[in-house]
Structures are given as structure tokens and as C-alpha cells.
């Protein structure tokens, strides 16, 4: 498997997971106007075996880090931003990515529950570089 196909597969899976509705655990704080939420994600993966190794036996390694901040304009409605870095490498080949952009979220808040589903939409500028 070459690194370009792997990059498309990883990017597609990350994009799909960002678009999927999510459930947030919000038992200790409220989503009122003026609240600030800090969050984000971190991922690391190393894949080996005949499916992922190149002709020299190098496995595929993926790392991503994406902190996020959100400010609530009114109860359940938040806006903010995300910055992310990602690296995909295999042997001497390397794909680096930097992305940033705004995020808007709506929380289906119900104070009788401690889990609140929410949906988020973000538009990101992405800068990619490929080194071989």
C-alpha cells in the first residue's frame, strides 16, 4: 500500500468522524451564554503487516493533534475554532498537514440528563506538504 492511498483513507475517515453527530458528557457545567469549552483530539496509530508495509517493510505511522475552543453565544449554541496538525509517514516518505478554521455547534441540552448530543460544523483551511 503506498502512502498516497493511505493518506486518502486516513483523511476520509477523519472527515467522516468529524461530520458524525457526537454525544458530549456535560455533567459538571452548563452551556449557558458566556461559557467556554476547551476540547480537541489526539490520535496515534502504527500499522504494519503486508497490507500496510511498503516494499522495504516499513509500516505506516499516523499522528494527529487538534485542540479546539468554543464560546457559547446563548444556551446550547457555541462558536469557536480548531487548529490541527497531522503527520503520516512510511519509511522516507512523509505527509504533513496543518489545518485551522471556525467551528459552530448546537447542543441538544436537556438538564435532566448528563449526556447531551450535539452536532458541529467546521470549515477548515488545510496546508499539506509531501516529502519523499
trRosetta pair geometry for C-beta under 8 A, 3 or more apart (Angstrom, degrees):
i j d omega theta_ij theta_ji phi_ij phi_ji
1 5 5.9 -113 -169 76 86 123
1 6 5.8 93 143 -57 115 102
1 51 6.2 25 -20 161 129 54
1 52 5.6 -41 45 -121 130 35
1 53 7.7 90 35 46 86 27
1 54 7.6 -93 66 -81 54 59
1 60 7.3 -40 90 -46 118 139
2 5 5.5 91 64 13 77 99
2 6 7.1 -145 102 -4 39 94
2 54 7.0 64 -108 -108 55 98
3 6 5.4 -58 -145 42 37 114
3 7 6.1 44 155 -28 70 102
3 54 7.8 -20 -39 -72 86 122
3 60 7.2 165 -107 -119 75 104
3 88 6.5 144 -165 129 100 110
3 89 7.8 -19 -126 -150 133 21
3 90 4.8 -159 -80 29 109 127
3 93 4.6 -155 -11 123 159 141
3 95 6.4 171 158 -21 118 116
4 7 5.7 -49 -148 29 30 113
4 8 6.8 30 153 -16 61 102
5 8 5.8 -53 -153 35 35 111
5 9 6.4 34 150 -19 66 106
6 9 5.5 -55 -149 37 35 113
6 10 6.2 31 155 -16 69 106
6 52 7.3 78 -101 -139 133 84
6 60 5.4 -134 -156 -142 162 150
6 88 6.5 174 113 -180 108 134
6 90 7.2 102 41 -36 155 139
7 10 5.9 -54 -143 39 30 107
7 11 6.0 28 158 -17 65 111
7 88 5.3 167 -95 73 85 162
7 95 5.1 11 -99 52 134 175
8 11 5.9 -56 -141 41 27 110
8 12 6.1 29 158 -21 63 109
9 12 5.9 -56 -146 36 26 111
9 13 6.5 21 157 -15 62 107
10 13 5.9 -59 -148 38 30 106
10 14 6.3 28 155 -17 66 107
10 62 5.7 -171 -125 -120 148 147
10 86 8.0 165 134 176 128 138
10 88 6.1 175 39 -92 160 136
11 14 5.8 -55 -146 38 30 110
11 15 6.2 30 155 -19 65 108
12 15 5.8 -56 -145 37 29 111
12 16 6.3 29 157 -18 65 107
13 16 5.8 -52 -144 37 32 111
13 17 6.4 29 157 -17 64 107
14 17 5.9 -59 -148 39 30 108
14 18 6.4 30 154 -21 64 107
14 64 7.2 159 -110 -93 139 174
14 86 7.8 -49 -78 -97 169 154
15 18 5.8 -56 -149 34 31 111
15 19 6.6 21 156 -14 64 109
16 19 6.0 -64 -150 39 31 106
16 20 6.5 40 153 -35 66 103
17 20 5.7 -44 -146 18 35 117
18 120 7.5 -80 180 87 75 109
18 122 6.8 -72 171 39 126 116
21 117 6.1 16 167 -174 116 108
21 118 7.3 174 -161 87 79 32
21 119 5.1 -47 -111 -88 84 86
22 117 7.3 157 90 -153 37 63
22 118 6.1 -23 71 65 83 78
22 119 7.6 140 24 -97 73 38
22 120 7.2 -8 24 6 118 105
23 115 5.3 11 175 180 115 109
23 116 7.2 156 -159 79 68 31
23 117 5.1 -43 -102 -96 74 64
23 118 7.5 129 -116 17 27 69
24 107 6.9 -57 39 -120 133 112
24 115 7.2 158 78 -156 40 61
24 116 5.5 -24 64 67 92 83
24 117 7.6 139 16 -118 74 15
24 118 5.5 8 -3 11 117 120
25 114 6.7 12 -156 143 72 91
25 115 6.1 -33 -101 -103 58 73
26 29 6.3 -85 -167 65 82 73
26 30 7.8 91 162 -108 114 25
26 31 6.7 -13 -167 -43 153 103
26 107 7.6 42 -26 -157 162 145
26 109 7.7 -64 83 -117 153 94
26 114 6.8 -172 67 -176 55 56
26 115 7.5 122 25 -120 78 24
26 116 5.1 -18 27 16 129 118
27 114 3.9 9 -88 -152 97 114
29 35 6.6 136 159 -148 117 133
30 35 6.5 -150 92 -70 64 148
30 75 7.7 -40 161 -127 100 96
30 111 7.9 -3 -117 -105 101 106
31 35 5.8 -127 -141 54 34 152
31 37 8.0 -5 -115 -50 86 125
31 72 5.5 171 -179 -110 70 152
31 75 5.8 96 101 -158 84 61
31 76 5.2 81 113 -73 133 44
31 78 7.2 -89 -161 -47 107 113
31 107 5.3 -97 -146 55 176 152
31 109 5.5 -144 42 -79 130 143
31 116 7.5 -123 -19 97 140 170
32 35 5.4 108 58 -27 61 113
32 72 6.5 120 96 106 26 144
32 75 5.3 -19 -114 -91 50 84
33 72 5.8 -139 -114 115 28 95
33 73 6.5 -23 -125 147 85 25
33 74 5.2 -8 -79 -111 99 37
33 75 6.5 -56 -33 -44 73 59
34 71 7.8 -27 -143 -170 23 89
34 72 6.6 -33 36 71 25 92
35 71 7.6 160 85 -155 47 48
35 72 4.4 21 53 21 88 129
35 78 7.9 -65 82 -96 95 113
36 69 6.8 -14 -172 -170 98 94
36 70 7.1 154 -159 82 51 51
36 71 5.6 -18 -104 -101 75 68
36 72 7.5 -133 -70 4 32 82
37 69 7.2 155 84 -159 56 46
37 70 4.3 -9 58 60 103 103
37 71 8.0 -160 22 -69 73 26
37 72 7.4 76 -12 -40 102 97
37 78 6.4 -9 23 -144 124 159
37 80 7.5 -112 64 -36 88 156
38 67 7.5 -19 -170 -169 88 97
38 68 7.4 151 -161 85 44 57
38 69 5.6 -14 -106 -106 68 75
38 70 8.0 -166 -71 24 28 72
39 67 7.7 154 95 -159 35 55
39 68 4.9 -23 75 67 80 104
39 69 7.9 159 28 -85 64 32
39 70 7.3 1 20 3 108 110
40 65 7.4 28 155 179 127 64
40 66 5.2 -169 -161 101 95 58
40 67 3.9 -59 -73 -117 157 36
40 68 4.6 161 -79 8 74 80
40 82 7.2 148 -110 -135 87 96
41 64 7.2 7 109 112 99 105
41 65 7.6 -168 96 -144 56 34
41 66 5.2 8 52 55 84 98
42 64 6.9 178 -150 93 39 63
42 65 5.1 8 -112 -109 83 73
42 66 7.7 -173 -74 25 48 62
43 62 6.9 -21 121 121 106 101
43 63 7.0 170 92 -150 65 35
43 64 4.5 14 49 49 101 99
43 65 7.9 -155 27 -65 62 45
44 62 7.1 165 -152 91 35 63
44 63 5.2 7 -107 -108 76 78
45 61 7.2 169 91 -152 55 45
45 62 4.5 3 56 55 98 103
45 63 7.9 -167 26 -69 60 46
46 59 5.7 56 177 125 87 136
46 60 7.3 162 -156 85 48 49
46 61 4.8 -8 -107 -105 80 81
46 62 7.7 -169 -75 24 39 65
47 51 7.6 -68 161 90 117 98
47 52 4.0 -163 124 -113 106 172
47 59 5.8 -179 87 -175 45 100
47 60 4.6 -10 59 60 100 98
47 61 7.8 -169 23 -75 66 37
47 62 7.8 26 -3 0 102 103
48 52 5.8 -114 -113 73 15 119
48 53 5.9 39 -156 -62 66 101
48 59 3.6 -55 -86 -100 84 125
48 60 7.6 -179 -74 23 47 65
49 52 5.8 64 58 27 74 94
49 53 6.5 -170 77 -14 23 103
49 59 7.8 56 10 -112 51 100
50 53 6.3 -53 -113 36 25 106
52 59 5.8 35 113 -149 115 69
52 60 4.5 -106 -179 9 112 113
53 56 7.9 -133 173 71 95 48
53 57 5.3 -15 -172 -145 133 33
53 58 6.2 143 -150 65 76 36
53 59 5.7 -42 -90 -86 80 51
53 60 7.7 -135 -80 -22 36 81
54 57 7.3 -51 66 16 64 18
54 58 5.0 0 32 51 105 94
54 90 5.7 117 -28 155 120 120
54 91 5.8 -61 38 -14 143 133
54 93 8.0 119 -58 17 155 127
56 91 5.8 82 63 -100 131 140
58 90 5.2 122 119 180 116 71
58 91 3.6 -156 -8 -57 174 88
59 90 7.1 -124 110 -126 29 83
60 88 7.2 -8 -173 -171 94 89
60 89 7.6 161 -155 84 51 41
60 90 4.9 -22 -103 -84 66 110
61 87 7.8 -7 112 114 92 94
61 88 7.3 164 87 -153 53 43
61 89 5.0 -15 61 61 100 88
61 90 7.2 168 18 -74 72 56
62 86 7.4 -12 -168 -171 85 96
62 87 7.3 167 -150 88 42 56
62 88 5.1 -2 -105 -106 80 77
63 86 6.9 170 91 -151 54 52
63 87 4.9 2 56 53 97 97
64 84 6.6 2 -172 -175 97 107
64 85 7.0 178 -147 92 54 51
64 86 4.1 -5 -103 -105 91 89
64 87 7.6 -173 -72 22 54 58
65 84 6.8 172 90 -149 46 64
65 85 5.4 2 55 54 90 91
65 86 7.8 -178 23 -76 54 53
66 82 5.7 23 175 -179 102 110
66 83 6.9 -169 -146 91 65 38
66 84 3.4 -9 -103 -102 101 100
66 85 7.5 -175 -74 23 65 49
66 99 7.9 -11 -115 68 114 99
67 82 7.2 179 94 -145 42 66
67 83 6.4 0 60 55 83 84
68 80 6.3 94 173 113 82 130
68 81 7.1 -161 -145 100 66 38
68 82 4.2 -19 -101 -98 93 90
68 103 6.4 -2 -153 22 120 157
69 80 4.7 -152 101 -166 58 129
69 81 6.3 4 54 52 86 72
70 78 4.1 44 168 160 116 130
70 79 6.8 158 -151 82 75 16
70 80 3.5 -111 -97 -14 48 141
70 103 6.7 -72 -91 90 100 113
70 105 6.2 -12 -140 22 147 128
71 78 6.4 159 76 -152 29 83
71 79 6.2 -26 60 66 81 70
71 80 5.8 136 6 -79 68 91
72 75 7.1 34 170 -103 128 23
72 76 7.5 87 -147 23 116 15
72 77 6.5 112 -156 75 73 50
72 78 4.7 -47 -91 -90 64 86
73 77 5.2 -50 56 102 97 103
73 78 7.0 166 4 -106 77 31
73 79 6.2 36 -29 6 115 105
74 77 4.9 23 57 41 85 115
75 109 6.6 -100 163 46 97 152
76 106 6.2 33 151 -163 93 62
76 107 4.3 -131 -144 62 76 87
76 108 7.3 77 -150 -76 129 15
76 109 4.6 -129 -87 -1 110 117
77 104 7.9 -11 -171 -172 79 91
77 105 7.5 166 -152 87 38 58
77 106 5.9 -6 -103 -107 68 72
77 107 7.7 -133 -56 22 32 79
78 104 7.2 165 92 -155 54 47
78 105 4.6 -5 62 57 98 101
78 106 8.0 -173 26 -76 71 30
78 107 7.3 47 -1 -17 108 106
79 102 6.8 -11 -172 -172 93 106
79 103 7.1 159 -157 86 48 54
79 104 5.1 -13 -105 -105 78 75
79 105 7.7 -173 -76 21 35 70
80 102 7.3 157 92 -154 29 64
80 103 5.3 -19 70 61 77 98
80 105 7.9 -7 21 4 101 108
81 100 6.8 21 176 -175 109 87
81 101 6.7 -165 -146 107 83 25
81 102 5.4 -52 -96 -105 78 47
81 103 6.2 158 -104 11 20 88
82 99 7.8 8 110 110 96 92
82 100 6.8 -168 96 -139 54 52
82 101 6.5 -10 56 60 83 64
82 103 5.3 63 -15 -32 105 129
82 122 6.1 -10 24 -140 127 153
82 124 7.2 -49 77 -96 106 115
83 98 7.7 -12 -174 -172 87 83
83 99 7.3 172 -155 92 45 50
83 100 4.4 -3 -109 -102 76 99
84 97 7.6 -6 113 115 96 97
84 98 7.3 163 88 -155 56 41
84 99 4.8 -5 57 59 100 92
84 100 7.2 -180 19 -73 65 54
84 124 7.5 -9 27 -149 117 146
85 96 7.7 -22 -167 -169 88 86
85 97 7.0 152 -159 86 44 61
85 98 5.6 -10 -104 -103 73 70
86 96 7.3 157 86 -158 57 43
86 97 4.3 -5 57 57 99 108
86 99 7.9 12 4 6 107 104
87 94 6.8 -20 -165 -166 93 98
87 95 7.2 153 -156 83 45 57
87 96 5.5 -7 -105 -106 78 70
87 97 7.6 -163 -70 23 39 74
88 94 7.3 153 83 -157 52 49
88 95 4.3 -5 58 57 100 107
88 97 8.0 33 0 -5 97 109
89 93 6.6 163 -153 93 57 60
89 94 4.5 -6 -106 -107 93 80
89 95 7.3 -162 -71 25 51 63
90 93 5.1 -7 64 63 81 107
92 132 6.4 71 117 -168 96 52
93 130 7.7 -15 -167 -172 87 86
93 131 7.2 163 -154 91 41 60
93 132 5.1 -3 -107 -111 78 77
94 130 7.4 163 88 -155 52 45
94 131 4.6 -4 59 58 98 101
94 132 7.8 -173 25 -75 63 41
95 128 6.6 -11 -172 -168 92 104
95 129 7.5 166 -154 85 48 46
95 130 5.3 -11 -105 -105 76 75
95 131 7.9 -167 -74 25 33 67
96 128 7.0 157 85 -154 51 54
96 129 4.9 -7 59 58 99 93
96 130 8.0 -167 24 -75 68 32
96 131 7.4 30 -3 -1 105 105
97 126 6.1 -14 -166 -167 104 102
97 127 7.1 154 -154 81 53 49
97 128 4.8 -14 -102 -102 84 79
97 129 7.8 -174 -75 22 43 62
98 126 7.2 156 82 -153 45 53
98 127 4.9 -10 60 58 94 99
99 124 4.4 35 173 167 117 125
99 125 6.4 172 -149 83 68 46
99 126 4.2 -18 -95 -98 105 76
99 127 7.3 178 -78 19 54 63
100 124 6.5 152 75 -149 15 85
100 125 5.9 -16 61 54 70 93
101 122 5.7 119 99 174 112 95
101 123 5.1 -130 174 93 141 54
101 124 3.7 -143 11 -103 136 50
101 125 5.7 145 -67 5 103 69
102 122 6.6 -171 98 -140 46 73
102 123 6.3 10 56 48 83 86
103 120 5.6 0 -175 -175 105 115
103 121 7.2 161 -153 82 59 39
103 122 4.1 -23 -100 -91 79 105
104 120 6.9 161 84 -153 41 64
104 121 5.4 -13 60 59 90 89
104 122 7.5 168 18 -79 59 55
105 118 5.4 28 -180 166 109 125
105 119 6.9 173 -148 89 66 41
105 120 4.2 -24 -95 -97 91 85
105 121 7.7 173 -80 19 47 60
106 118 6.2 178 88 -153 43 82
106 119 5.7 -1 54 55 90 85
107 116 5.1 31 -175 142 106 128
107 117 7.6 153 -155 90 58 41
107 118 4.2 -34 -101 -94 63 114
108 116 6.1 -180 71 -173 61 81
108 117 4.8 2 41 69 119 89
108 118 6.5 -166 8 -83 72 52
109 116 5.1 -3 -103 -136 56 140
110 113 5.0 45 86 19 102 105
110 116 6.8 167 27 -109 69 89
113 116 6.6 144 92 -71 110 65
